[in-house]
Amino acid sequence: MKKPFVTLEKIQEIVKDIPTPFHIYDEKGIRENASQVKQAFAWNTGFREYFAVKANPNPYLINILREYGCGCDCSSMTELMLAAELGFKGEEIMFSSNATPAEEYRYAAQLGAIINLDDFTHVQFLEESIGYIPRTICCRYNPGGVYEMSNGIMDNPGDAKYGMTERQMTEAFRIMKNKGAEKFGIHAFLASNTVTNEYYPKLAGDLFRLAVRLKEATGVNVTFINLSGGVGIPYTPEQPANDIVEIGQGVKKAFEEILVPAGMGHVAVYTEMGRFMMGPYGGLVTQAVHEKHIYKEYIGCDACAANLMRPAVYGSYHHITVLGKENQPCDHKYDVTGSLCENSDKFAIDRKLPRIDKGDYLFIHDTGAHGYSMGYQYNGKLRSAEVLLKADGSHRLIRRAETPRDYFATFDFSDIVKNLI
Ligand SMILES: *Cc1c(COP(=O)(O)O)cnc(C)c1O
């Protein structure tokens, strides 16, 4: 059974000063998990988790992860600015982007971030953008085809826009070595939300063998291998959670079998997890404001897909708990909807839940990653607040909700409207 990390009583207290909807985060859970990740890879001296900022770009949350040695994985100008503003420096920042604008390479280089090149043509593009090839450089790999594990096909890299072929990578390493690069990294993201302990160890094995081949072919010094993201979380109550300690041991085994005998035991392992670091430790709290009985039973909420787009866009399952009714039988069947003029704006379809009354608070689980950050303003909906449930049980507003002023901030219609609210 999936249990919310917050009680109805606590939510009733919070809504006195922060109206619904809002995303709430569990400091205790974030800390325990980050500490486990650190321990799971402690066998590797250079290990670092670069938190994928896109999953949850809230500075308060990133600062918590930082206490456990995490860096930032950024993919855009503003994410780089956020990391810089928080005081992350040099190789504490990974810049993994694609279709990258020149000014973003310039800024990443200025910060001393590790630049991860998505394509062979970016070798020249980077050099033209910043005037040199950095001492430390990383290339993103795409093996093509489908990515299979024991339980079937995980994903389809052959259809993915990211990364370069092994031949291109070999050539890129040669060129950059000649241009003065000294420390080389390898990166790949080949499957998303993998709820299996097998993915990282298999990926690590593939990348470690690639590293050995690249070293033999080009003579470069491979100093790190970045397993990127893709470690999943159980969104449904039936799925078992990944065991990060077991995953860390699986990667260690591949490391000892492949890299150590090749004389590459000094290589650092990096990760760029987003979902695994934050997903389960966030929830979207929304109030049931309407009920509707036509051909189906509907519950209308004060949150909508603009606050959490995964169900509407990917058909993703997010578990829902009716706060205060945790122990009541799920003997009603509802479509739980938001208010967008879009029929896909449903948090759940034909979901068995306890009877929901107007005014009930719903807790939509696992919104800590790719939740708030994927939000948008369609239908003039405003982004919600974010609240931190602190380890001591108190709460703190860590991002205020948007106001109409924020929505109107990008244009000046003072000529048209006189008294803007
Ligand atoms: C999205 C992304 C991540 C994080 O992925 P998760 O599935 O959230 O772990 C890491 N690295 C890159 C380059 C990404 O695009």
The ligand as a Tripos MOL2 file, in Angstrom:
@<TRIPOS>MOLECULE
LIG
   15    15     1     0     0
SMALL
NO_CHARGES

@<TRIPOS>ATOM
      1 C1         16.2230   13.6990  -17.8030 C.3       1 LIG1
      2 C2         17.6610   13.4690  -17.6770 C.ar      1 LIG1
      3 C3         18.1900   12.9200  -16.5040 C.ar      1 LIG1
      4 C4         17.3460   12.4850  -15.3440 C.3       1 LIG1
      5 O1         16.5340   11.4340  -15.6780 O.3       1 LIG1
      6 P1         15.6560   10.6670  -14.5690 P.3       1 LIG1
      7 O2         14.9240    9.6580  -15.3590 O.co2     1 LIG1
      8 O3         14.8060   11.6890  -13.9310 O.co2     1 LIG1
      9 O4         16.6050   10.0610  -13.6150 O.co2     1 LIG1
     10 C5         19.5610   12.7640  -16.4370 C.ar      1 LIG1
     11 N1         20.3690   13.1320  -17.4540 N.ar      1 LIG1
     12 C6         19.8950   13.6670  -18.5970 C.ar      1 LIG1
     13 C7         20.8510   14.0570  -19.6610 C.3       1 LIG1
     14 C8         18.5350   13.8350  -18.7520 C.ar      1 LIG1
     15 O5         18.0610   14.3550  -19.8850 O.3       1 LIG1
@<TRIPOS>BOND
     1     1     2 1
     2     2     3 ar
     3     2    14 ar
     4     3     4 1
     5     3    10 ar
     6     4     5 1
     7     5     6 1
     8     6     7 2
     9     6     8 1
    10     6     9 1
    11    10    11 ar
    12    11    12 ar
    13    12    13 1
    14    12    14 ar
    15    14    15 1
@<TRIPOS>SUBSTRUCTURE
     1 LIG1         1 GROUP 0 **** ****
